[in-house]
Amino acid sequence: MSASDRAVLEALFQAALSAAYPETRMQHLLPEPPQGRTIVLGAGKGAARMARAFETLWPHPCEGLVVTRYGHGTPTDRIEVVEAAHPVPDAAGSAAARRILDLARAAGPEDLVVCLISGGASALLSLPAEGLTLADKQAVNKALLRSGAPIQEMNAVRKAMSAIKGGRLAAAAAPARVVTYLISDVPGDEPGVIGSGPTVAGGADPETALAILRRYEIAVPEAVERAIRANAAPAALPAADLHMLATPQMALEAAAAKARELGLAPVILGDALEGEAREVGRVLAGIAEQALRHGQPAARPCVLLSGGETTVTVKGQGRGGRNVEFLLALAIQLQGRPGISAIACDTDGIDGSEDNAGAWADAATLAQGKAQGLVATEFLADNDAYSYFAALDRLVVTGPTLTNVNDFRAILVR
């Protein structure tokens, strides 16, 4: 990939990121101030940035607590920021969730409770239901992460094991007015799935959760099964007051606008593509070849844009990441086809659990690896795409972006 093509792809990614920041839309969606206190509660990879944006824009007193991933904090003046583990919850997240639930319970009828929820909240806001321990949740969470289960199913299980998700945070805050701001990281932008819906009613059916665990052959002790069945969903809640600040589609539309500025024809293939990362890579490689050879779905030069959340069923021992696995599979499928280059990154800046957002590839990717004695198919089989792209100096490293609208993929066809 030429330096100019890499710059184009990185510019598209930056445009997508800019559209995922909460500041711009939040300033037009502020609620009426309450007669009582304004209590700000939140969780997610974007929680610290959302808290900073709210307290900057809010011209009244406010207080509160949000929890975010380690390394994703940012300085705030009035709202406390706590960091905890993701994707497997830890004691710091559990303690923060307990404090957040206690703050909600302390709210009165004249108070306003502002909830800031973004991707990652499911793991960060981890408060086990009665009869469950943090170790129980950690064990199930680890098994789900390795199973390849889509995020909707993972969050259904998390709700059923939680004392705070599935509308339980909103129930605790009643009768205070609750306003929720969301940054979506899930296919379809369903509010009850984002962060497992701590202020959204429904979706915590125990039998559904147990059926998901059985489907992926995840064994749970009888005591855990009993606790899940006993964790009934909260009673009916007031109508939810929800505001979507950023979504995958908003990010893709911003990237498409940037593409047009650069003289490229953008094609948005979808904001909610799911499936095994390597299989999605093979499919999108085929679409890129169609554009190269036949000018469909757009004439060259064009860029194929997509978002969503793929999954990786871990079978190897490598340093993975769904975006680099997607990209390596795409490169293998294209076999050095000239004229096609691509970038794939997680918009939170962390692809899986490594230090990169993703990586970039072009026609020289396989040949460059072969020159170093690297066999791309072996790295893919070992779920070790991170190591492959690291050896080629093709990782994209942004650091935590303090937002999260899921994966961003752009395939440039010259």
C-alpha positions in Angstrom: 0.0 0.0 0.0 1.4 3.4 -0.9 1.9 6.0 1.8 -1.0 7.9 0.3 -3.4 4.9 0.4 -2.5 4.3 4.1 -3.1 8.0 4.8 -6.5 7.8 3.1 -7.5 4.8 5.2 -6.3 6.3 8.4 -8.2 9.6 7.6 -11.4 7.6 7.1 -10.9 5.9 10.5 -10.3 9.3 12.1 -13.4 10.7 10.6 -15.4 7.7 12.0 -13.8 8.3 15.5 -14.7 12.0 15.5 -18.3 11.1 14.9 -18.2 8.8 17.9 -17.3 11.4 20.5 -20.2 12.5 22.7 -19.6 16.3 23.0 -21.4 17.5 19.8 -24.7 15.8 20.2 -24.9 16.0 24.0 -25.0 19.8 24.0 -28.3 19.7 22.2 -29.9 17.0 24.4 -29.5 18.4 27.9 -32.5 17.8 30.3 -34.3 20.4 32.3 -32.5 21.1 35.6 -34.1 19.5 38.7 -35.2 21.2 41.9 -33.0 18.7 43.7 -29.6 17.2 43.0 -28.1 16.1 39.6 -26.5 12.7 40.1 -24.4 11.3 37.3 -23.8 7.6 37.1 -22.2 5.6 34.3 -20.1 2.8 32.9 -18.3 1.8 29.8 -15.2 2.5 27.8 -16.5 6.0 26.9 -17.8 6.7 30.4 -15.0 9.1 31.5 -15.2 11.2 28.3 -19.0 11.3 28.6 -18.8 12.4 32.2 -16.3 15.1 31.3 -18.5 16.3 28.4 -21.6 16.4 30.6 -20.0 18.4 33.5 -18.5 20.8 30.9 -21.9 21.4 29.3 -24.0 21.3 32.4 -24.2 24.8 34.0 -25.6 23.5 37.3 -24.2 21.6 40.2 -23.7 17.9 39.7 -22.0 14.9 41.4 -21.6 11.2 40.8 -19.5 8.3 39.8 -18.7 6.5 36.6 -16.5 3.3 36.0 -14.4 2.8 32.9 -11.7 0.4 31.7 -8.2 0.6 33.1 -6.3 3.2 31.1 -9.5 4.8 29.8 -9.9 7.5 32.5 -9.7 11.2 32.0 -9.6 14.1 34.4 -13.0 15.4 35.7 -13.9 18.1 38.2 -17.2 17.0 39.8 -17.8 13.4 38.7 -15.6 10.7 40.1 -14.0 8.3 37.6 -13.0 4.8 38.7 -11.1 2.3 36.6 -11.7 -1.5 36.5 -11.1 -4.6 34.4 -12.5 -5.4 30.9 -13.6 -7.8 29.4 -13.5 -10.1 32.5 -14.8 -8.2 35.5 -12.8 -7.7 38.7 -13.3 -6.6 42.3 -12.8 -2.9 41.4 -15.7 -3.0 39.0 -17.9 -4.9 41.4 -17.1 -2.3 44.2 -17.9 0.6 41.8 -21.1 -1.0 40.7 -22.2 -1.4 44.4 -21.4 2.3 45.0 -23.3 3.3 41.8 -26.4 1.3 42.9 -26.2 2.9 46.4 -26.1 6.4 44.8 -29.2 5.5 42.7 -31.1 4.3 45.8 -30.3 7.5 47.6 -31.9 9.7 44.9 -35.1 11.5 45.9 -38.2 12.4 43.9 -36.8 15.9 43.1 -33.5 14.6 41.9 -32.2 14.0 38.4 -30.2 10.8 37.7 -28.2 11.0 34.5 -26.9 7.7 33.3 -24.0 7.5 30.9 -23.7 4.1 29.2 -21.3 2.9 26.5 -19.8 -0.3 25.3 -17.9 -2.2 27.9 -20.4 -1.4 30.6 -21.6 -5.0 30.9 -18.2 -6.1 32.2 -17.4 -2.9 34.1 -20.7 -2.6 35.9 -20.5 -6.1 37.5 -22.6 -6.7 40.6 -23.5 -10.3 41.1 -27.1 -11.1 41.8 -28.0 -12.6 45.2 -26.5 -16.1 45.5 -23.8 -15.5 43.0 -20.1 -14.5 43.5 -17.8 -12.4 41.4 -15.9 -15.6 40.7 -19.1 -17.1 39.3 -19.5 -14.2 36.9 -15.8 -14.2 35.9 -15.9 -17.9 35.1 -19.1 -17.6 32.9 -17.7 -14.4 31.3 -14.4 -16.1 30.3 -16.3 -19.1 28.8 -18.6 -16.8 26.8 -15.7 -14.8 25.5 -14.0 -18.0 24.2 -17.3 -19.5 22.8 -17.8 -17.1 19.9 -21.3 -16.1 21.2 -22.6 -12.8 19.7 -22.8 -9.8 22.1 -26.6 -10.0 22.3 -26.4 -13.5 23.8 -23.5 -12.6 26.1 -25.4 -9.7 27.5 -28.6 -11.7 28.0 -26.6 -14.0 30.3 -24.9 -11.0 32.0 -28.3 -9.5 32.8 -29.6 -12.7 34.2 -26.6 -12.8 36.6 -26.7 -9.2 37.6 -28.1 -7.1 40.5 -27.8 -3.9 38.5 -28.4 -4.6 34.7 -31.6 -5.2 32.9 -33.4 -2.1 34.2 -32.3 -2.7 37.8 -30.4 0.6 38.1 -33.4 2.6 37.0 -35.6 0.7 39.4 -33.2 1.6 42.2 -33.3 5.3 41.3 -37.1 5.5 41.4 -38.9 7.9 42.0 -36.1 10.2 40.7 -36.2 11.2 37.0 -33.7 9.1 35.0 -32.2 10.3 31.8 -29.8 8.0 29.9 -27.2 8.9 27.3 -25.9 6.0 25.1 -23.0 5.3 22.8 -23.9 2.2 20.9 -21.4 -0.6 20.3 -24.0 -3.3 19.4 -25.6 -4.4 16.1 -29.0 -2.7 15.8 -28.3 -0.1 18.5 -30.9 -1.8 20.8 -30.8 0.2 24.1 -31.5 -2.9 26.2 -28.3 -4.6 24.8 -25.9 -1.6 25.2 -24.1 -2.3 28.4 -26.8 -4.9 29.2 -29.4 -2.1 29.7 -29.1 -1.0 33.3 -31.8 1.6 32.8 -33.9 -0.3 30.2 -36.7 -2.7 31.2 -36.8 -6.3 30.1 -34.5 -8.9 28.6 -33.3 -10.6 31.7 -35.2 -13.9 31.3 -33.4 -16.6 33.3 -34.5 -19.5 31.1 -33.2 -17.7 28.0 -29.8 -17.2 29.7 -29.6 -20.8 30.7 -30.5 -22.0 27.2 -27.7 -19.8 25.8 -25.2 -21.4 28.3 -26.4 -24.9 27.3 -26.1 -24.1 23.6 -22.4 -23.2 24.0 -21.8 -26.2 26.3 -20.9 -23.9 29.2 -21.4 -25.9 32.4 -22.6 -24.0 35.5 -22.9 -25.4 39.0 -26.4 -26.1 40.3 -26.1 -23.2 42.8 -25.4 -20.8 40.0 -28.4 -22.1 38.0 -30.7 -21.7 41.0 -29.4 -18.1 41.6 -30.1 -17.2 37.9 -33.6 -18.6 38.1 -34.3 -16.6 41.3 -33.1 -13.3 39.8 -36.4 -12.0 38.6 -36.5 -8.9 36.4 -37.7 -5.7 38.0 -41.3 -4.6 37.9 -42.5 -2.2 35.2 -40.4 1.0 35.0 -41.4 4.5 33.9 -41.0 5.2 30.2 -37.3 5.3 29.4 -35.8 8.8 28.5 -33.0 7.7 26.2 -30.7 9.7 24.0 -28.3 8.1 21.5 -25.1 10.1 21.2 -23.2 8.0 18.8 -23.8 4.8 16.8 -21.8 2.7 14.3 -24.0 4.1 11.4 -23.1 7.7 12.4 -19.4 6.8 12.3 -19.8 5.1 8.9 -21.7 8.1 7.4 -18.9 10.4 8.6 -16.3 8.2 7.0 -18.4 8.1 3.8 -18.5 11.9 3.8 -14.7 12.0 4.2 -14.3 9.5 1.3 -16.3 11.8 -1.0 -14.1 14.7 -0.1 -11.1 12.6 -1.1 -12.6 11.7 -4.5 -13.7 8.1 -3.6 -17.1 6.5 -4.1 -18.2 5.2 -0.6 -20.3 2.1 -0.2 -21.6 1.3 3.2 -22.1 -2.4 3.3 -23.7 -2.5 6.8 -23.3 -1.2 10.3 -24.0 -4.5 12.0 -22.0 -7.2 10.3 -21.6 -10.2 12.5 -20.1 -13.7 12.3 -16.6 -15.2 12.6 -14.0 -12.6 11.9 -12.1 -14.7 9.4 -15.3 -15.6 7.5 -16.3 -12.0 7.2 -12.8 -11.2 5.9 -13.2 -13.8 3.2 -16.6 -12.5 2.2 -15.5 -8.9 2.0 -12.5 -9.9 0.0 -14.9 -11.3 -2.6 -16.8 -8.0 -2.7 -13.6 -6.0 -3.1 -12.6 -8.2 -6.0 -16.0 -7.6 -7.6 -15.4 -3.9 -7.4 -11.9 -4.3 -8.8 -12.9 -6.4 -11.8 -16.5 -5.3 -12.5 -17.0 -1.9 -10.9 -19.7 -3.3 -8.6 -21.1 -2.3 -6.2 -19.3 0.9 -7.2 -16.8 2.0 -9.8 -13.2 2.5 -8.9 -11.8 4.3 -7.0 -14.2 3.3 -4.2 -14.1 2.4 -0.6 -16.2 -0.3 1.1 -17.1 0.6 4.6 -18.6 -1.6 7.3 -19.1 -1.8 11.0 -20.5 -4.2 13.6 -18.9 -6.7 15.9 -17.5 -10.0 14.6 -16.5 -12.8 16.9 -13.5 -15.1 17.2 -13.9 -18.7 18.4 -10.5 -19.2 20.1 -8.8 -22.4 19.2 -5.1 -21.4 19.1 -2.7 -19.9 21.6 -1.9 -16.6 19.8 -2.4 -13.0 20.6 -5.7 -12.4 18.8 -8.1 -9.5 18.2 -11.1 -9.8 15.9 -10.0 -6.9 13.7 -6.5 -8.2 12.9 -8.0 -11.7 12.4 -10.5 -10.3 9.9 -7.7 -8.4 8.1 -5.3 -11.4 7.9 -8.1 -13.6 6.5 -8.9 -10.9 4.0 -5.2 -10.7 2.9 -5.0 -14.4 2.6 -8.1 -14.6 0.4 -6.9 -11.8 -1.8 -3.4 -13.4 -2.3 -1.6 -10.1 -3.0 -4.2 -8.8 -5.5 -2.9 -5.3 -6.6 -5.2 -2.3 -6.1 -6.8 -3.3 -2.9 -5.8 -2.1 0.6 -7.7 -2.1 3.9 -7.8 -1.0 7.5 -9.7 -2.7 10.4 -9.8 -1.2 13.8 -11.8 -1.2 17.0 -13.1 2.3 17.7 -12.3 2.0 21.4 -8.6 1.8 20.5 -8.1 -1.7 21.8 -8.6 -4.7 19.6 -9.3 -7.5 22.0 -6.9 -7.2 24.9 -3.8 -6.0 23.1 -2.3 -2.5 22.7 -3.5 -1.9 19.2 -6.7 -0.6 17.7 -6.2 -2.9 14.6 -4.0 -3.0 11.6 -3.7 -2.2 7.9 -2.9 -4.4 4.9 -2.3 -4.2 1.1 -1.0 -6.2 -1.8 2.4 -6.6 -0.2 1.3 -8.0 3.1 1.8 -11.7 2.4 5.0 -11.2 0.4 6.5 -9.0 3.2 5.6 -11.8 5.7 7.1 -14.5 3.5 10.3 -12.6 3.2 10.6 -12.8 7.0 9.8 -16.5 7.1 6.2 -16.0 8.3 3.4 -18.2 7.0 0.2 -16.2 7.2 -2.1 -19.3 7.3 -0.3 -20.7 10.3 -0.7 -17.4 12.2 -4.4 -17.4 11.4 -4.8 -21.0 12.5 -3.2 -20.1 15.8 -5.4 -17.0 16.3 -2.2 -15.0 16.2 -2.8 -12.2 13.7 -1.5 -9.6 16.2 2.0 -11.1 16.1 1.9 -11.3 12.3 1.1 -7.7 11.8 3.4 -6.6 14.6 6.3 -8.3 12.8 5.5 -6.3 9.7 5.1 -3.0 11.6 1.5 -2.8 10.3 -0.4 -2.4 13.6 -2.5 0.7 14.1 -1.9 2.0 17.6 -4.1 4.9 18.9 -4.3 4.3 22.6 -7.7 4.4 24.3 -10.0 6.7 22.3 -12.5 7.0 25.2 -15.5 6.1 23.0 -16.8 2.9 21.4 -19.0 2.3 18.4 -17.6 -1.1 17.6 -15.4 -2.1 14.7 -14.5 0.0 11.7 -13.5 -1.5 8.4 -12.5 0.2 5.2 -11.4 -1.5 2.0 -9.9 0.8 -0.7 -10.2 -0.3 -4.3 -8.1 1.6 -6.8 
